[in-house]
Amino acid sequence: MTRPPFPRFFLLRCIVLAAALFGILSPPSLAADAGGETGQRLPRFVSLRATQVNLRSGPGVRYPIEWVYLQRDLPVEVIQEFDNWRKIRDWEGTEGWVHRSMLSGARAIRVIGPLVPLRAAAAPESPMVAQLEGGVIGRLLSCPEGSAFCKVDVAGHAGWLPRAAFWGVYRGETVK
């Protein structure tokens, strides 16, 4: 007398179900890039739209204000979404919630370091257009694929900065 194949198929079904429940079989791109409320990629860089933005401890006006940003166009990273609220992180690692109306999709950068040369071309030996101090805010114009430099505009001076010289772009990210 032979045994029915039921236990073997039952065990296989249990393994597949458990894997699906724990996300093992889900595509990595969907798990890493799921955008919560908007479907946009998380995390992602944006900038502050207003000159005064309240950073709250939670997603809503009932949560206390923990910090107030007083600079427009400051780059921040959206790391979570809930309804009309976005959890952001700044260049120092400070996190909190802001209303989506206070954010712009325009890309911005914050220069890191004491003094950084802004170059005329995407090469370290290229002529210097300007000398930028740490903390200076500018607009991110483009980051070519595979390039160690990105094109930026700071106070009307367009040029190229090494990716390591500013905050506001991911390693290897292409911006067109």
N, CA, C and O of each residue as an XYZ file, in Angstrom:
704
protein
N       0.846     -1.169      0.000
C       0.000      0.000      0.000
C       0.897      1.239      0.000
O       1.852      1.297      0.775
N       0.622      2.202     -0.825
C       1.424      3.421     -0.908
C       0.738      4.543     -0.145
O      -0.486      4.592     -0.020
N       1.571      5.438      0.357
C       1.058      6.610      1.094
C       0.646      7.688      0.115
O       1.301      7.876     -0.910
N      -0.409      8.386      0.409
C      -0.790      9.498     -0.471
C       0.222     10.637     -0.358
O       0.822     10.822      0.701
N       0.419     11.401     -1.432
C       1.409     12.494     -1.438
C       0.962     13.711     -0.641
O       1.652     14.730     -0.668
N      -0.136     13.651      0.051
C      -0.698     14.794      0.771
C       0.285     15.486      1.718
O       0.425     16.706      1.632
N       0.972     14.775      2.617
C       1.856     15.476      3.571
C       2.962     16.276      2.884
O       3.299     17.371      3.333
N       3.531     15.742      1.800
C       4.607     16.455      1.119
C       4.084     17.751      0.506
O       4.727     18.789      0.663
N       2.960     17.734     -0.176
C       2.395     18.938     -0.774
C       1.908     19.912      0.292
O       2.003     21.126      0.115
N       1.394     19.394      1.380
C       0.949     20.236      2.482
C       2.126     21.014      3.069
O       2.018     22.213      3.328
N       3.249     20.328      3.275
C       4.451     20.969      3.794
C       4.956     22.030      2.820
O       5.344     23.117      3.249
N       4.960     21.745      1.540
C       5.401     22.701      0.531
C       4.511     23.941      0.530
O       5.012     25.063      0.444
N       3.201     23.749      0.625
C       2.280     24.878      0.680
C       2.525     25.739      1.921
O       2.477     26.967      1.844
N       2.784     25.109      3.043
C       3.061     25.861      4.283
C       4.325     26.703      4.149
O       4.361     27.842      4.613
N       5.356     26.156      3.524
C       6.607     26.901      3.343
C       6.392     28.103      2.430
O       6.866     29.200      2.725
N       5.680     27.900      1.323
C       5.405     28.999      0.387
C       4.554     30.077      1.062
O       4.822     31.266      0.893
N       3.545     29.681      1.814
C       2.694     30.638      2.513
C       3.496     31.435      3.540
O       3.348     32.654      3.626
N       4.338     30.766      4.314
C       5.155     31.458      5.311
C       6.116     32.431      4.642
O       6.308     33.546      5.128
N       6.721     32.018      3.529
C       7.650     32.900      2.808
C       6.926     34.134      2.303
O       7.453     35.244      2.374
N       5.705     33.939      1.788
C       4.934     35.079      1.290
C       4.544     36.017      2.421
O       4.584     37.235      2.250
N       4.173     35.479      3.558
C       3.778     36.309      4.702
C       4.938     37.136      5.232
O       4.741     38.271      5.665
N       6.127     36.593      5.204
C       7.286     37.313      5.732
C       8.013     38.115      4.664
O       9.078     38.669      4.936
N       7.470     38.191      3.465
C       8.029     39.044      2.422
C       9.238     38.483      1.712
O       9.911     39.203      0.974
N       9.528     37.216      1.920
C      10.713     36.642      1.291
C      10.547     36.550     -0.219
O      11.517     36.710     -0.961
N       9.330     36.295     -0.679
C       9.103     36.140     -2.111
C       8.733     37.423     -2.819
O       8.580     37.423     -4.041
N       8.584     38.518     -2.093
C       8.207     39.769     -2.751
C       9.398     40.342     -3.502
O      10.536     40.198     -3.056
N       9.150     40.992     -4.640
C      10.252     41.562     -5.420
C      10.988     42.625     -4.610
O      10.346     43.464     -3.979
N      12.326     42.610     -4.615
C      13.077     43.573     -3.817
C      12.819     45.015     -4.213
O      12.837     45.899     -3.356
N      12.577     45.277     -5.505
C      12.354     46.659     -5.920
C      11.075     47.216     -5.302
O      11.025     48.396     -4.956
N      10.046     46.391     -5.160
C       8.807     46.861     -4.559
C       8.979     47.070     -3.066
O       8.445     48.031     -2.511
N       9.704     46.197     -2.413
C       9.894     46.315     -0.970
C      10.734     47.543     -0.630
O      10.448     48.223      0.355
N      11.752     47.839     -1.414
C      12.643     48.950     -1.107
C      12.075     50.293     -1.539
O      12.362     51.314     -0.914
N      11.278     50.305     -2.594
C      10.833     51.567     -3.163
C       9.360     51.879     -2.900
O       8.833     52.855     -3.432
N       8.698     51.067     -2.091
C       7.278     51.315     -1.838
C       7.120     52.714     -1.265
O       7.846     53.104     -0.351
N       6.165     53.470     -1.807
C       6.047     54.859     -1.441
C       4.923     55.205     -0.500
O       4.569     56.379     -0.391
N       4.350     54.253      0.176
C       3.314     54.599      1.138
C       2.126     55.274      0.480
O       1.489     54.703     -0.405
N       1.831     56.484      0.912
C       0.636     57.208      0.470
C       0.683     57.614     -1.013
O      -0.327     57.505     -1.709
N       1.820     58.072     -1.492
C       1.885     58.627     -2.850
C       2.363     57.646     -3.903
O       2.138     57.858     -5.095
N       3.013     56.585     -3.483
C       3.591     55.656     -4.440
C       4.944     56.116     -4.952
O       5.565     55.420     -5.756
N       5.413     57.271     -4.505
C       6.737     57.743     -4.900
C       7.798     56.985     -4.101
O       7.523     56.427     -3.038
N       9.002     56.982     -4.636
C      10.111     56.262     -4.023
C      10.410     56.796     -2.622
O      10.382     58.005     -2.395
N      10.688     55.915     -1.713
C      11.147     56.274     -0.370
C      12.443     55.545     -0.102
O      12.533     54.356     -0.406
N      13.428     56.180      0.437
C      13.490     57.620      0.687
C      13.743     58.383     -0.606
O      14.121     57.802     -1.623
N      13.525     59.710     -0.548
C      13.793     60.582     -1.697
C      14.131     61.975     -1.182
O      13.700     62.368     -0.098
N      14.900     62.711     -1.962
C      15.261     64.077     -1.598
C      14.255     65.066     -2.164
O      13.798     64.927     -3.299
N      13.921     66.056     -1.367
C      13.078     67.187     -1.754
C      13.685     68.418     -1.093
O      14.774     68.343     -0.524
N      12.984     69.557     -1.165
C      13.478     70.762     -0.486
C      12.311     71.457      0.212
O      11.144     71.211     -0.092
N      12.660     72.329      1.151
C      11.635     73.081      1.874
C      11.103     74.190      0.983
O      11.878     74.900      0.342
N       9.788     74.342      0.937
C       9.137     75.311      0.066
C       9.052     76.697      0.712
O       9.098     77.707      0.010
N       8.930     76.752      2.015
C       8.694     78.018      2.712
C       9.918     78.442      3.520
O      10.817     77.641      3.775
N       9.938     79.709      3.917
C      11.042     80.215      4.737
C      10.869     79.865      6.207
O      11.809     80.004      6.990
N       9.678     79.412      6.593
C       9.456     78.949      7.960
C       8.657     77.651      7.908
O       7.514     77.630      7.453
N       9.275     76.572      8.380
C       8.649     75.247      8.347
C       8.754     74.619      9.736
O       9.843     74.495     10.298
N       7.600     74.226     10.275
C       7.556     73.586     11.590
C       7.795     72.084     11.461
O       7.126     71.397     10.689
N       8.751     71.597     12.225
C       9.032     70.170     12.287
C       8.341     69.636     13.543
O       8.642     70.077     14.652
N       7.423     68.694     13.373
C       6.615     68.192     14.485
C       7.047     66.783     14.878
O       7.688     66.072     14.105
N       6.680     66.400     16.096
C       7.049     65.081     16.607
C       6.193     63.967     16.016
O       6.549     62.794     16.126
N       5.074     64.314     15.393
C       4.194     63.326     14.785
C       3.447     63.923     13.614
O       3.535     65.125     13.366
N       2.703     63.082     12.883
C       2.008     63.532     11.672
C       0.661     64.200     11.947
O      -0.386     63.577     11.775
N       0.685     65.458     12.371
C      -0.549     66.199     12.608
C      -0.293     67.442     13.438
O       0.729     67.543     14.117
N      -1.216     68.383     13.383
C      -1.045     69.648     14.113
C      -1.191     69.461     15.618
O      -0.804     70.343     16.385
N      -1.736     68.340     16.052
C      -1.867     68.104     17.489
C      -0.534     67.714     18.136
O      -0.404     67.722     19.360
N       0.448     67.374     17.306
C       1.774     67.023     17.821
C       2.595     68.292     18.022
O       2.481     69.235     17.238
N       3.414     68.322     19.057
C       4.184     69.541     19.341
C       5.258     69.827     18.284
O       5.784     68.922     17.635
N       5.560     71.119     18.140
C       6.632     71.558     17.245
C       7.954     71.324     17.970
O       8.165     71.819     19.077
N       8.838     70.564     17.331
C      10.141     70.244     17.924
C      11.238     71.175     17.405
O      12.237     71.414     18.083
N      11.039     71.688     16.208
C      12.089     72.468     15.546
C      11.423     73.355     14.511
O      10.380     72.991     13.967
N      12.010     74.521     14.226
C      11.506     75.390     13.168
C      12.658     75.677     12.207
O      13.692     76.214     12.604
N      12.469     75.316     10.956
C      13.448     75.636      9.916
C      13.135     77.031      9.395
O      11.977     77.360      9.139
N      14.161     77.842      9.241
C      13.984     79.227      8.801
C      14.699     79.506      7.482
O      15.097     80.641      7.219
N      14.862     78.486      6.662
C      15.556     78.665      5.385
C      14.818     77.928      4.277
O      14.625     76.714      4.336
N      14.422     78.667      3.296
C      13.768     78.106      2.114
C      14.800     77.346      1.282
O      15.990     77.660      1.328
N      14.350     76.357      0.530
C      15.178     75.563     -0.393
C      16.178     74.639      0.300
O      17.079     74.114     -0.353
N      16.039     74.436      1.582
C      16.917     73.526      2.311
C      16.629     72.094      1.869
O      15.468     71.685      1.854
N      17.658     71.320      1.507
C      17.390     69.938      1.101
C      17.045     69.077      2.316
O      17.676     69.189      3.367
N      16.047     68.223      2.160
C      15.665     67.257      3.191
C      15.336     65.944      2.494
O      15.117     65.899      1.283
N      15.305     64.895      3.273
C      15.030     63.569      2.751
C      13.695     63.082      3.313
O      13.519     63.033      4.531
N      12.760     62.726      2.441
C      11.487     62.157      2.880
C      11.726     60.674      3.137
O      12.161     59.940      2.249
N      11.435     60.241      4.369
C      11.694     58.851      4.731
C      10.418     58.066      5.043
O      10.447     56.838      5.128
N       9.292     58.781      5.215
C       8.031     58.113      5.496
C       6.878     59.039      5.129
O       7.038     60.260      5.107
N       5.719     58.458      4.841
C       4.531     59.242      4.497
C       3.338     58.757      5.309
O       3.186     57.562      5.562
N       2.498     59.699      5.710
C       1.234     59.363      6.357
C       0.231     60.449      6.000
O       0.389     61.598      6.412
N      -0.794     60.097      5.241
C      -1.810     61.040      4.809
C      -1.137     62.232      4.128
O      -0.435     62.037      3.136
N      -1.323     63.451      4.619
C      -0.696     64.643      4.033
C       0.595     65.033      4.735
O       1.095     66.139      4.534
N       1.134     64.156      5.540
C       2.331     64.445      6.328
C       3.502     63.608      5.834
O       3.347     62.455      5.433
N       4.678     64.223      5.877
C       5.900     63.552      5.461
C       6.918     63.597      6.599
O       7.183     64.649      7.179
N       7.474     62.436      6.897
C       8.560     62.389      7.875
C       9.845     62.673      7.106
O      10.155     62.004      6.121
N      10.583     63.673      7.569
C      11.800     64.083      6.864
C      13.021     63.931      7.762
O      12.912     63.823      8.983
N      14.180     63.925      7.122
C      15.465     63.898      7.816
C      16.331     64.978      7.185
O      16.382     65.100      5.961
N      17.016     65.765      8.021
C      17.919     66.787      7.470
C      19.355     66.267      7.451
O      19.608     65.121      7.821
N      20.282     67.100      7.024
C      21.680     66.704      6.861
C      22.349     66.335      8.175
O      23.377     65.657      8.171
N      21.790     66.765      9.294
C      22.360     66.411     10.598
C      21.738     65.151     11.183
O      22.175     64.669     12.227
N      20.716     64.614     10.514
C      20.048     63.417     11.000
C      18.803     63.696     11.824
O      18.163     62.762     12.307
N      18.447     64.974     11.995
C      17.230     65.334     12.725
C      16.015     64.880     11.928
O      15.917     65.134     10.728
N      15.086     64.201     12.612
C      13.885     63.696     11.947
C      12.629     64.262     12.587
O      12.601     64.536     13.787
N      11.598     64.435     11.783
C      10.309     64.894     12.266
C       9.331     64.985     11.104
O       9.663     64.653      9.966
N       8.116     65.442     11.413
C       7.029     65.468     10.446
C       6.693     66.883     10.004
O       6.637     67.800     10.824
N       6.468     67.061      8.699
C       6.027     68.337      8.145
C       4.856     68.065      7.195
O       4.722     66.968      6.652
N       4.016     69.082      7.009
C       2.906     68.951      6.065
C       3.468     68.966      4.652
O       4.441     69.666      4.372
N       2.858     68.196      3.769
C       3.376     68.079      2.398
C       3.392     69.407      1.654
O       4.183     69.583      0.727
N       2.528     70.348      2.045
C       2.490     71.650      1.368
C       3.753     72.472      1.644
O       4.013     73.457      0.952
N       4.529     72.079      2.639
C       5.766     72.787      2.970
C       6.972     72.258      2.202
O       8.089     72.745      2.377
N       6.740     71.250      1.343
C       7.835     70.627      0.600
C       7.691     70.865     -0.895
O       6.583     70.971     -1.423
N       8.827     70.946     -1.560
C       8.883     71.113     -3.005
C       9.663     69.946     -3.592
O      10.596     69.440     -2.969
N       9.283     69.525     -4.778
C      10.011     68.462     -5.454
C      11.330     68.927     -6.052
O      12.111     68.112     -6.544
N      11.586     70.234     -6.011
C      12.840     70.770     -6.549
C      14.017     70.234     -5.738
O      13.969     70.208     -4.508
N      15.053     69.816     -6.418
C      16.219     69.260     -5.748
C      17.177     70.370     -5.345
O      17.421     71.310     -6.102
N      17.708     70.245     -4.150
C      18.650     71.221     -3.611
C      19.829     70.482     -2.984
O      19.780     69.271     -2.767
N      20.882     71.235     -2.700
C      22.079     70.655     -2.072
C      22.530     71.538     -0.920
O      22.195     72.721     -0.859
N      23.284     70.954     -0.017
C      23.928     71.696      1.069
C      25.399     71.311      1.043
O      25.740     70.136      1.184
N      26.264     72.290      0.863
C      27.701     72.048      0.765
C      28.232     71.576      2.114
O      27.886     72.120      3.162
N      29.077     70.554      2.062
C      29.709     69.987      3.258
C      31.196     70.319      3.210
O      31.820     70.251      2.151
N      31.746     70.670      4.333
C      33.175     70.933      4.398
C      33.462     72.410      4.531
O      32.567     73.236      4.355
N      34.708     72.754      4.840
C      35.057     74.165      5.046
C      35.010     74.984      3.757
O      34.271     75.966      3.685
N      35.772     74.604      2.752
C      35.785     75.286      1.450
C      35.822     74.250      0.336
O      36.614     73.308      0.369
N      34.951     74.441     -0.649
C      34.856     73.482     -1.753
C      34.890     74.261     -3.062
O      34.102     75.189     -3.245
N      35.797     73.898     -3.984
C      35.826     74.589     -5.278
C      34.698     74.130     -6.196
O      34.472     72.932     -6.363
N      33.994     75.092     -6.788
C      32.982     74.833     -7.808
C      33.721     74.888     -9.145
O      34.303     75.919     -9.483
N      33.705     73.797     -9.906
C      34.495     73.677    -11.131
C      33.675     73.997    -12.386
O      32.454     73.846    -12.397
N      34.363     74.438    -13.437
C      33.722     74.770    -14.709
C      33.279     73.508    -15.460
O      32.335     73.555    -16.249
N      33.952     72.395    -15.216
C      33.610     71.127    -15.860
C      33.703     70.008    -14.829
O      34.200     70.212    -13.721
N      33.226     68.836    -15.199
C      33.191     67.699    -14.279
C      34.544     67.001    -14.206
O      34.667     65.820    -14.531
N      35.553     67.749    -13.774
C      36.897     67.194    -13.648
C      37.643     67.948    -12.547
O      37.488     69.163    -12.422
N      38.441     67.252    -11.758
C      39.151     67.914    -10.650
C      40.160     68.970    -11.103
O      40.471     69.888    -10.344
N      40.673     68.853    -12.328
C      41.658     69.819    -12.831
C      41.005     70.981    -13.582
O      41.702     71.877    -14.058
N      39.680     70.974    -13.690
C      38.949     72.030    -14.391
C      39.089     73.358    -13.629
O      39.241     73.352    -12.407
N      39.037     74.499    -14.344
C      39.147     75.802    -13.676
C      38.042     76.008    -12.628
O      36.923     75.515    -12.772
N      38.389     76.740    -11.590
C      37.444     77.010    -10.507
C      36.544     78.191    -10.890
O      37.023     79.236    -11.332
N      35.237     78.004    -10.711
C      34.248     79.053    -10.974
C      34.021     79.875     -9.711
O      33.874     81.096     -9.770
N      33.994     79.201     -8.585
C      33.765     79.862     -7.290
C      34.271     78.967     -6.176
O      34.469     77.767     -6.371
N      34.478     79.551     -5.016
C      34.861     78.815     -3.814
C      33.643     78.834     -2.887
O      33.183     79.909     -2.504
N      33.114     77.659     -2.521
C      31.905     77.574     -1.714
C      32.230     77.204     -0.270
O      33.046     76.318     -0.017
N      31.592     77.884      0.666
C      31.760     77.567      2.079
C      30.775     76.485      2.492
O      29.720     76.321      1.879
N      31.127     75.760      3.522
C      30.235     74.753      4.074
C      28.930     75.384      4.537
O      28.928     76.480      5.099
N      27.821     74.691      4.301
C      26.517     75.201      4.700
C      25.787     75.963      3.623
O      24.603     76.263      3.777
N      26.469     76.287      2.526
C      25.840     77.018      1.432
C      24.802     76.115      0.762
O      25.028     74.919      0.572
N      23.662     76.711      0.410
C      22.569     75.988     -0.237
C      22.541     76.335     -1.722
O      22.721     77.493     -2.099
N      22.316     75.333     -2.556
C      22.225     75.546     -3.996
C      21.205     74.612     -4.618
O      20.591     73.790     -3.938
N      21.037     74.756     -5.927
C      20.115     73.906     -6.674
C      20.886     72.790     -7.362
O      21.956     73.017     -7.926
N      20.337     71.590     -7.312
C      20.923     70.458     -8.018
C      20.360     70.454     -9.437
O      19.147     70.358     -9.626
N      21.240     70.559    -10.437
C      20.799     70.611    -11.830
C      20.838     69.243    -12.499
O      19.889     68.857    -13.181
N      21.935     68.507    -12.308
C      22.040     67.174    -12.897
C      23.188     66.397    -12.271
O      24.144     66.970    -11.747
N      23.067     65.088    -12.342
C      24.133     64.170    -11.929
C      24.187     63.073    -12.976
O      23.367     62.155    -12.949
N      25.140     63.149    -13.903
C      25.226     62.132    -14.956
C      25.533     60.745    -14.388
O      26.207     60.606    -13.367
N      25.032     59.750    -15.064
C      25.265     58.369    -14.644
C      26.754     58.057    -14.642
O      27.460     58.349    -15.607
N      27.221     57.467    -13.564
C      28.615     57.058    -13.453
C      29.604     58.178    -13.180
O      30.806     57.927    -13.102
N      29.131     59.401    -13.034
C      30.027     60.536    -12.804
C      30.237     60.781    -11.313
O      29.322     60.604    -10.509
N      31.434     61.183    -10.961
C      31.738     61.544     -9.580
C      31.338     62.990     -9.291
O      31.454     63.446     -8.154
N      30.865     63.722    -10.318
C      30.486     65.129    -10.193
C      29.015     65.328    -10.527
O      28.421     64.560    -11.284
N      28.438     66.387     -9.941
C      27.076     66.800    -10.269
C      27.102     68.286    -10.614
O      27.901     69.047    -10.069
N      26.226     68.686    -11.516
C      26.109     70.094    -11.887
C      25.142     70.773    -10.930
O      24.037     70.285    -10.692
N      25.573     71.912    -10.382
C      24.768     72.652     -9.416
C      24.768     74.138     -9.766
O      25.583     74.607    -10.561
N      23.836     74.863     -9.156
C      23.803     76.310     -9.272
C      23.729     76.877     -7.863
O      22.828     76.555     -7.089
N      24.696     77.726     -7.550
C      24.738     78.365     -6.232
C      24.808     79.871     -6.450
O      25.804     80.393     -6.951
N      23.744     80.557     -6.069
C      23.674     82.027     -6.182
C      24.014     82.516     -7.590
O      24.712     83.517     -7.753
N      23.518     81.810     -8.599
C      23.745     82.227     -9.981
C      25.049     81.733    -10.580
O      25.335     82.020    -11.743
N      25.833     81.009     -9.831
C      27.088     80.435    -10.331
C      26.871     78.951    -10.602
O      26.733     78.155     -9.673
N      26.840     78.587    -11.875
C      26.665     77.185    -12.241
C      28.027     76.533    -12.401
O      28.967     77.135    -12.919
N      28.112     75.303    -11.951
C      29.368     74.578    -12.066
C      29.209     73.159    -11.536
O      28.101     72.691    -11.276
N      30.346     72.489    -11.385
C      30.367     71.078    -11.014
C      31.015     70.879     -9.650
O      32.068     71.439     -9.347
N      30.344     70.056     -8.830
C      30.861     69.702     -7.499
C      31.023     68.189     -7.415
O      30.220     67.443     -7.976
N      32.062     67.734     -6.713
C      32.143     66.293     -6.457
C      30.961     65.871     -5.571
O      30.554     66.617     -4.681
N      30.424     64.699     -5.813
C      29.291     64.199     -5.029
C      29.594     64.195     -3.528
O      28.705     64.447     -2.714
N      30.814     63.917     -3.174
C      31.194     63.845     -1.759
C      31.235     65.219     -1.084
O      31.364     65.297      0.138
N      31.128     66.307     -1.862
C      31.257     67.654     -1.315
C      29.925     68.266     -0.890
O      29.896     69.394     -0.400
N      28.829     67.542     -1.071
C      27.531     68.100     -0.695
C      26.567     67.004     -0.266
O      26.779     65.822     -0.536
N      25.490     67.431      0.418
C      24.411     66.534      0.849
C      23.185     66.849      0.015
O      22.841     68.017     -0.170
N      22.518     65.812     -0.492
C      21.309     66.031     -1.271
C      21.173     65.123     -2.468
O      20.264     65.302     -3.279
N      22.064     64.144     -2.598
C      21.983     63.170     -3.686
C      22.475     61.827     -3.149
O      23.366     61.777     -2.300
N      21.894     60.753     -3.645
C      22.313     59.417     -3.223
C      23.515     58.955     -4.025
O      23.699     59.361     -5.172
N      24.328     58.109     -3.421
C      25.496     57.550     -4.095
C      25.018     56.802     -5.350
O      24.153     55.930     -5.266
N      25.572     57.139     -6.478
C      25.227     56.466     -7.719
C      23.922     56.917     -8.350
O      23.544     56.394     -9.398
N      23.215     57.876     -7.743
C      21.933     58.348     -8.288
C      22.164     59.173     -9.552
O      23.097     59.974     -9.618
N      21.317     58.974    -10.542
C      21.338     59.783    -11.765
C      20.219     60.795    -11.693
O      19.063     60.437    -11.467
N      20.560     62.067    -11.885
C      19.570     63.142    -11.886
C      19.668     63.838    -13.240
O      20.743     64.266    -13.660
N      18.519     63.940    -13.914
C      18.523     64.567    -15.247
C      17.833     65.899    -15.201
O      17.735     66.579    -16.223
